[in-house]
Amino acid sequence: MHPKALLKEAAALLEQVLRFDHPADAVVARHFRDQKSLGPRERGVLADTVFRVLRQRTLLEWQAKAAKNPEGMDGSDCPMPRKLALLAFAGDDATLQAGVSEAEWAWLAKARALAQPESLPADRPELVHNLPAWLADALTEQLGAEGFTALAKALMDNAPLDLRVNLIKQKKREPVLAALADMGWEASPTPYAPLGIRLSKKRNVNRFPVFTEGGVEVQDEGSQLLCLLLDARRQHMVVDFCAGAGGKTLAIGGAMRDGGRLYAFDTSAHRLDALKPRLARSGLSNVHTMVLNNEHDQRLRKLEGKMDRVLVDAPCSGLGTLRRNPDLKWRQTPETVAAQAQLQTSILESAARLLKPGGRLVYATCSLLRTENEDVAEAFSAAHAKDFSAMPALEALRAAKVPTPEVLCTGGNAGHLYLRLWPHQHSTDGFFAAVWQKK
């Protein structure tokens, strides 16, 4: 594709994404389905350009406005999506220069110079952290100024690609690492999750035979650790209450060695449909899916008091996944977060009824915010003090033989009550989890 056409395509795609009507990855995927003539290289450049803009939107828009319009051109000749595409273009400069006019090239040099640290206004910290004010304030309150700065910097990076060894197909991690090395892929064991593997860079795992044969699944290390908190075993009856596409369902089923009975619930048939091919590849036969009308579906009554383990991986703001989904910081608001917290409480209350005495309940989110995490967990503990006792996450992680689990935990009198994962501290997505045992 000619550079001029590629830049035009990037601006058109950005214009769609920046409406924020739908998740960015869905908009990009739909655009690629519609534009079948785009090759792998063009798709890579377009996707990387879009996500660079989403990560640095505040800074890039300020640069675009501060540099004014290219000489001899008005706003209609070079609208904001095109300016952003030029500033964030993921291809090389030779391609970029071949696709712009002389005026645009001169403008780009001026706009780029504005991004130098000495050129940024001291009273505009948002140009550095690129987060909406409400979110920056909330995270600063939680982490302090130094911790917030480290987190904001980490959120600008790409997330690593982690794999989980499937115990149904592979008994140990080492043979998989050896197979990756044979392919020339650099990989290492994840520092905490005992079945995790981290690739040094993004790869097309569909080319990896062990993946196509079901020996590994793509799963962030933090997500793997959440599943370990559950301590699901071969003889148990287990519910993954908000299963989605089933990443955690597959990890739990593997821990159960395909024994017992594992229910995967969700209110979206579309999401559960995405689990089917993954189930077939995994070799699991103990998983039973059910589409719920809502968290109070009447069919749940027949399961009340019967479950050994229940995982509530609750719907949330998803702000712990900003390295993967940077559009979320522009699509979420304090109001949407508050609404999520109400839903999370309702789901947790309903799911807790399924446990038998002695059963274990795990509440988890991929949010960074206390509103969706500690506040929900503390309210549940207070409301159910007679029926449930809080279990330190540290205790569950030690039982799962997780190395140095104390660095993964926070909260409570001893600082070990909750699992709390941060991108800048643990190189995982942002996760939270609380654990209870039914008395």
N, C-alpha and C positions, 0 to 999 in steps of 0.2 A: 504494500500500500504506500502511495506517495506520502511524504511527510505532511503536506498541506491537508490531505484527506484524513490522515491519522489525527492531526490536531483538531480538525473540524469534528471528527467522531468523538474525541475526548471531551470537547466542550458540550456537545449534544448529550453525552452520557452524564456529565456532571450536572447539567441543567435538570435532568430527570431525578438524579440522586438527591440534590439539594432541596427538592420540594419536601423531602422527608415524609412522603405519603406511605412508604413501605421501607422495610429494612434494606440497607444498601446492598448487601450481598444478593438479595433476591432481585433487586433492580438490575444489577450488573449481570446476573445469570440470565434474566429474561432478555436483556439487550443482546447478549451473545447468542441466545437461541434464535432471535429474530434476524441477526446479522451473520448468517452462516458463512459468508465469504471471508470473515476475519480469521486469520491464521493464528497459531499458538503464540507467536511473537507479539502480534498486534494485541491479542487479548491480554497478554501479560503486562504490556506497557499501559494499556487502558485501565486495567484493574489497579495496578500499582499507583497510577496517577490519581485515580479517584480516592484511594485510601490515604494517600499523602495529603490530599486536600482535607479530608475529614479529620485527620489527626492534627493538622496545623491550620485549621480554618480561620481562627481569629487572627493569627499572624499574617496569613496570606491575604486575607481581605484588607487588612490594614495596609500592607505593602501595596496592594493594587490601587487603593484609594489615594495613598500618600504620594505615589509616583504619578498620579493624574493620568490623563489619556496619552497614548502615543502621539507624537507630533503629527499634526495634519489629520488626525482621526478623532471622531467623537465617540460617545458611548455606544451608539448603535453599530459602529464599525468594529468595535472591540468590547463587547459586553463582558460583564463580570465572569461568567463561566469560562470564556476564552482566556481572560487574564489569569484566572486560577489554573487553567490547564497549562498555560505557558510557565507559570511559576513553579508548578509541581510536576512538570513533565518527567516521566520516569525513564525516557529514552536518553540517548547521548546528545550532547550539545550540537554535534554535526547534523544530526537528524532534525533537531529543533530549529537550527538556523536555516536549514533548507526549507522549512515549512512556514516561515514568517517573513513579513516585509522588513525592510531596513528600519523603518520607524519603530516597529514592534521590537526588533532586536535591540535597538538603542534603549527603548523603554524598559526592556527586561533587565538590562544591565543596571539601570538606575534603581529599579525595584528590588533587585537582589541585594544591592549595596545597603538598602535600608534595613535588612535583616541582621546586619552585623551587631553584636552586643552593644557596642558603643553608640550605635545609631538609634537604639530602642529607647523610648521615653521611660524614665525611671518610675513614673507614676502609673505605668500600664503593665502590671505583673501578668495580666491575662495574655499578653503577647508572648510570654515565655511558657506558661503552663498550658495554655490553650484549652481551658475548661470554663464552662459557664460559672458565673459568680456564685450562684447558690451551692453548686457542687464543690467548688474550691473552698468556700467557707466551711462547709460541713466536714470536709476531709481535713482541713487545717485544725479544726476544733478537736478532731479525733487523734490526729498524729502529731500536732505541733508543727511549727514552721519548717523545721529541718526535715522531719519525716514526710511532710507533704511535698516538699521540693524533690526529695528522692523518688517518691511515688509518681509525681507528675512526669518526671524524666523517664521513668520506666514505662509509663503508659504510652510514650511516644514510640517505643520500640515494637518490632514484630514479635509475636508470641512464638515460642519454640514449637516444634512438632513432636509430640510424645506418642508413644505406642504402649499398649498393655499386652503382655503375653497371656494368651488364652489357655488356661490350664486344662481345658478339655482336649486341646490339640497338641499343646506343647507343655512338657512337664517342668522345664527350666528356662531361665532367661538366657543362659550362656550360648546354647546352640543358635538362637535367633541372632544374637550379637555377631556370632561367627558367620552366619549367612549374610548379614548386612555387610560385613567386612569383605566377604567374597565378591559382593557386587560393587565394591569400591565406595560404599556409603559410610561416612564417618558417624559413629553412634557411640553412646556411653550409657551405663545404667543411670537411672534417675536417682538423685541423692536420698530420697525418702521412701518412695513407693517400691516395694520389693519386686514387683513384676513389671516395672516401668522401664522404658528405653527412650532416650532423647536423641533425636537426629540433629546433627550439627547445622543443617539447613533444610529448608522445605524441599520435599521430594514428592514425586508422584508414586504413592505407595501401591497403586494398582499395578505397577511394574514388579512389585515384590511378591514372589511366589508364596512366601509364608503368609502374607496378607490375603491373597486370593484364595488360599486353602483354609483360611480361618484361624491360623496360628497366632495372629496378633490383630488387635483393633486399635484405631486411633482414639486416644483418650488422654486428656491433660492429666499430669501427675496429681494435681489437686483433686480432681474428680475421682481418681483412683483411691486417694486417701479417705475421701468421704465414705466410699463403699467398705473400706476396712473397719470403720467405726461400727458398722452394723454387726460384724461377727456372725454372718449367716453361715449355717452349717448344713450338712447333707440331709439331716432328718427334719429340718425346719419347714414351717409354713411362713412365707415371707411376702410382703407387699411393697412394691415400688409404686407409691401412690400417685406420683406425677411423672410418669415414665418418659414422656416425650418420644424421641426417636430411639430411646432404649440403650444409650451408652452405659449407664449405671446398671440397668437391668442385666446386660450381658456380663458385666463384671461380677455382679452378685451371683448370677447363675454359675459362673465359673468357680467362685468360692464355694458354692454348694455342691460342686462336682456333679452337676446335673441331677442331683437328688432332691428329695422333698418336693415342694410345690411353690412356684414363684409366680405371683400375680403382677402384671404390668397394667396399671390403670392410667388413663388420661381422658380428658374431655375432647381431645382432637383425634378423630379417626385418621386424618391425614398424617399426623405425626406417628401414630401407631403403625400405620401402613409402611412407613419408612423403616420400622423395626424388622419387618418380615424377611427381607433378603439378608439382613445382618444375622438374624437368628439361624437361617438356613446355613450360612457360612460358618457360624460358630459351633454347630453340632449340638446345641442345647435342645432338649426335648421337655424340660420341666417348666417352661414358661407359658402362661395362660394370659392372654390379653383381654381387656374389657374397656369399651368406650363408655365413660360415665356421662350422665346428663349434667352433673355438677358434683361438688364435694359432698352433697347430702343425698345422693342417689339412693333410692329405697333398696336397691339390690345389695347395698353394703350391709344391711342389717343382718343378713344370714351369716356374715363373716365376723360379726362383733364378738370379741372375747376369744378368738380362735388363733390369732397370729402370734408367732414367736418373735418376729421382727417386722418393723414397719419403717420405711424410709420416706420422708416427705422432702423431696427436692423441690421446694416450692417455686411457683412462678414469681419472678422478681424483676427488678430493674435491669439486671444483667450488667451492672456497671463494673463488676469484677472482670469482665471480658473485653474491656475497652481496647486492649492491644489487638484483638481480633475483630471487634465490632465498634470502631470509633464513632460511628454515627449515633450510637446510643446516648452519648453525652449531649447531643443536640436534640434528640427525640424525647428524652425523659425530662420531667419537671418535678418540683416539689409536690405538686398535686398528684401526679401519677405514682410517685413513690408512696405517698400516704395511702392511696387507694390500694396499692399492692400490699401494704402492711395489713390492712383490714382483711384482704382475701387470704393472706398467709395465715393469719390467726384462725380464720374460719376453717381452712383446710386442715390445719394442725389439730384443731379440736375434733373434727370428724375422724381423721386418721387414727387418733389416739384410742378411739373406742374399739378399734379392731384388735388391740393387744390382749393377750391372756396374761394372768398374773405371772410375774417374772420375766415378761417380754421386754424387748428393748425398742425404744423409739428414737429415731435420729431426724432432726430438723436441719435442713441445709439450704443455703442460697449461694448464688454466684454474685452477690452484691457486696459492695464495700461499705455500705452505710449502716450505722448502728440502728437506725429506724427499722430496717428490715431484718436485723440480726439480733443483737443482744436485747433490744426492747421487746421483740416478739417472744424470745425465749424466756426472759425474766417474767413477763406477764403470764405465760403458760405455767411456769414453776409456781408462781404465787397462787394461781387459780386452782392448781391441782396438787397442792402440797400433801393432801391426804392420800392420793392415789399414786403419785409418781415421785421418785427421788432422782435428783440430778446426778449424773455420773460424770466424773471428770474425763474429758476427752483424752487426757494424758494416759489414763489407765487403759482405755481401749486401744490406743495406739501402741502402748508397750506390749499389750497382749498380742497384737498383730506383728510384733517384732519390727516396728518402724524405727530406724536409727535416729538418735537424738530427738525424740518426740517433744521434748520440753521447749524446743525453739519454735514449734508449730502451734503452741497453745497460749492462751491468755484468759483473763477473767477469773472471777471467784476469789476467795481469800488467798489461795495459794498461787493464783495466776495460771491455773492449769485446767479450768473448767471447760473452755470452748476451743475448738479448732479454729484458728484464724490465719488464713494464708494471704500474703500480699505479694504482688508482682515484684516489687523492689527488694523484698527480703528473701523470698523463697523461689523466685523465677517460675511461679505457677500463675494461673489465673487467680483472681481474688475470690476466696471462698470463706464461708462461715459454716460451722456446724455445732449443734448442741445435742447432748445425749441424755436420755432418761431411761430409768427402769421402772416398770410398773410393779407396785408393791403387791 
